[in-house]
């Protein structure tokens, strides 16, 4: 069940990221530690670009998720 929830949240995030603008980023949150390998949304101290994470669920990698869903997927908010 938990893996299904995480997969659903990640899928939703990618679907939403295609149409995310500055206005609706206010309804999104940076969720750390749940991105799959190569699916992170931005650079970190370990790499310089989105999509460059080298392992699943690295603590420093994050993805955009709809507000309120990060904790439900086991991630931590990037504050």
C-alpha positions in Angstrom: 0.0 0.0 0.0 2.8 2.4 1.0 4.7 1.8 -2.3 1.5 2.3 -4.3 0.9 5.6 -2.5 4.5 6.8 -3.2 4.3 5.8 -6.8 0.9 7.5 -7.2 2.3 10.7 -5.6 5.4 10.7 -7.8 3.3 10.1 -10.9 1.0 12.9 -10.0 3.9 15.2 -9.4 5.3 14.5 -12.8 2.0 15.0 -14.5 1.6 18.3 -12.7 5.1 19.5 -13.4 4.4 19.6 -17.1 1.9 22.4 -16.5 3.4 24.0 -13.3 3.7 27.8 -13.5 4.8 30.3 -11.0 1.1 30.8 -9.9 0.4 27.2 -9.0 3.8 26.5 -7.4 2.3 28.2 -4.4 0.2 25.0 -4.2 3.2 22.7 -4.4 5.9 21.7 -1.9 9.5 20.5 -2.3 9.5 16.9 -0.9 12.9 15.5 0.1 13.9 11.9 0.1 11.3 10.2 -2.1 12.6 10.8 -5.6 13.5 7.8 -7.7 16.9 7.5 -9.4 17.1 10.0 -12.2 13.7 11.6 -11.3 14.7 14.5 -9.0 13.5 18.0 -9.9 16.5 20.2 -9.3 20.2 20.3 -8.5 21.7 19.4 -5.1 25.1 19.5 -3.5 25.8 16.1 -5.1 24.9 17.0 -8.7 24.2 20.0 -10.9 20.9 19.2 -12.6 17.4 17.8 -12.5 17.2 14.1 -13.3 20.7 13.4 -12.1 20.1 11.6 -8.9 22.1 8.4 -8.7 19.9 6.3 -6.3 16.3 6.0 -5.1 15.3 8.1 -2.1 18.4 10.1 -1.5 17.9 12.5 1.4 19.2 15.5 -0.6 17.1 15.0 -3.7 13.6 16.5 -4.0 10.6 16.6 -6.2 7.6 19.0 -6.4 4.4 17.5 -5.0 1.0 19.0 -4.4 0.8 20.7 -1.0 -0.1 18.3 1.8 1.1 15.1 0.1 4.8 15.0 1.1 4.3 13.6 4.6 1.8 11.1 3.3 4.5 9.6 1.0 7.2 9.4 3.7 9.1 12.4 2.5 10.3 15.5 4.4 9.6 19.1 3.5 12.4 21.2 2.2 12.1 24.4 4.3 
